[in-house]
């Protein structure tokens, strides 16, 4: 259960490449740009069940669709080196402390490329002052932030986020990533995706004299990295915690041409078309933007019909997809008005069937 054969990775990636080329052959796409992952220690977050056997507990996983077969996990080669070093240290402390172990059923790890880490311990009981005292000592000993969760209870001892920092094309970026919020799991591949999106922006907007709109912006992952490639960016996100993180990231990265609006993609379309007014858009003059480009990174369900129509209004489309099936469905409509100029495969999830794709489309002449 704990072993992966890294020697198989090139062949597995080759198979994914062939599948993507076959699935999208009908669209006459340009040569596929393939970006390989690190074969091991690439995943920055992981979660495990805690299984109790007598006085001892251990990390456990089950087969998909079969919760009866329990497998003990002693290491996790696809997870970051930091997660693998924290796993035995955390387990040893828990097994030596009854109050930390009692009715614990899940442990979640969130780490960054820059070495920050957060551990969430989830219980089938309410957490008291004794737990808090022991968890504070555990936090100090491990040198990472600890959060305790139970039904309708969240105990934050220090902070409920990590700070990611990295460089792309000579520029330094800093991101707050919230516990429980969405983050790209493969950190190095995320950097690759951001660099690819930057190159698409350079290709379509070399003079940086027009504006970008981004739907589903999360904590501003793409918007922050693309701010220097457009005159202005307006990004939308429905999650309040993600918007708050994005505002922090705007400030920490000294960006002054990016505004985040807490709207769903459907609400943003309604606002642009003048169908509804939103108090959350007060002070934002939509008519003052010159939107030529759009970036979308939708959930697995892809873009809904109205969002596809809205996206077609822009000359340049950067589409990041975690689901080739819904991407294909959306491209059937988008390619009626736009040509595919670039197509990329980002192996965000090695050793699984999941595939991340990036597509650059420009309006047909």
Order of alpha helices (4+ residues) and beta strands (2+ residues): alpha-beta-beta-beta-beta-alpha-alpha-beta-beta-alpha-beta-beta-beta-beta-alpha-beta-alpha-beta-alpha-beta-alpha-beta-alpha-beta-alpha-beta-beta
